[in-house]
Amino acid sequence: MSTQAKRGNATLWLTGVRRVGRAALVRRVPEAEFPNCDRPSMVERGRKPEHLFGLVKNLRVVLDEIHHFHNPRRFRKIAVD
């Protein structure tokens, strides 16, 4: 495990073709929240990442379907910062 991951500010960007089990895999992450980024209300919140991260209570957040957001890479940067 990297030093960055031990500090708790690491990210994982998991990609792949449809229906291969990405969501099932990440649902096994203990103590994680799973906001549904496919919902229109979440897409709207996704316009301002700081608002979305203010809604979650855990340090581990899994953003499935994040490609629906305008700039998903920006979320990664904000999460690490």
Summary of the structure (lengths in Angstrom):
residues: 81
radius of gyration: 12.6
end to end distance: 19.0
largest distance: 36.2
contacts: 164
relative contact order: 0.19
helix: 43%
strand: 7%
